[in-house]
Amino acid sequence: MPRELIFLVDTSGSMNGAPLDQGKEAMKRCLAALDPRDAFGVMNFCDDVTSLSASPLPATAENVKKAVEY
């Protein structure tokens, strides 16, 4: 059964350093484990909230690469 995951990443000042690095690494591992039938979204919050896309994306290699770069 396809899955849909939403990653919410806190990039505020209190997360600088090891906490943010650990969160990014965990997200990369989760993204790598997705099947192309799965979908995902990435939201970032600090002073405001931004997102990689307006709706969840299929977990294709291209979209996973975009998420890692985001």
C-alpha positions in Angstrom: 0.0 0.0 0.0 1.5 3.4 -0.9 2.4 5.7 1.9 2.3 9.5 2.2 4.8 11.2 4.6 5.1 14.9 5.5 8.5 16.0 6.9 8.3 19.0 9.1 11.8 20.5 9.6 12.6 23.0 12.3 15.4 25.2 11.1 15.1 27.8 13.8 18.2 29.0 15.7 17.7 26.6 18.5 18.2 23.7 16.1 21.6 24.9 14.7 24.5 22.4 14.7 24.0 18.7 15.7 20.2 18.7 16.2 19.6 20.0 12.6 22.3 17.8 11.2 20.7 14.7 12.8 17.2 15.7 11.6 18.5 16.1 8.1 20.2 12.7 8.2 17.0 11.1 9.5 15.0 12.6 6.7 17.5 11.5 4.1 17.2 7.9 5.4 13.4 8.0 5.3 13.4 9.5 1.8 15.8 6.8 0.6 13.5 4.1 1.9 10.4 5.3 0.0 9.0 3.5 -3.0 8.2 5.5 -6.2 4.5 4.7 -5.4 4.8 6.6 -2.1 4.4 10.4 -1.8 6.0 12.9 0.4 6.1 16.6 1.4 8.7 18.7 3.1 7.8 21.7 5.2 10.4 24.0 6.8 9.7 26.4 9.6 11.7 29.1 11.3 10.2 32.6 11.3 7.6 31.4 8.8 6.6 28.1 7.1 7.7 27.2 3.6 7.3 24.0 1.6 9.0 22.2 -1.2 5.7 21.9 -3.1 2.1 22.8 -2.8 1.1 19.2 -2.6 2.9 15.8 -1.8 5.2 14.6 -4.5 5.7 11.1 -5.9 8.9 9.6 -4.4 10.8 9.5 -7.6 14.6 9.7 -7.6 14.3 13.3 -9.1 11.9 14.4 -6.4 13.9 12.9 -3.6 17.0 14.7 -4.9 15.0 18.0 -4.9 13.9 17.3 -1.3 17.5 16.7 -0.2 18.7 19.9 -1.9 15.8 21.9 -0.3 
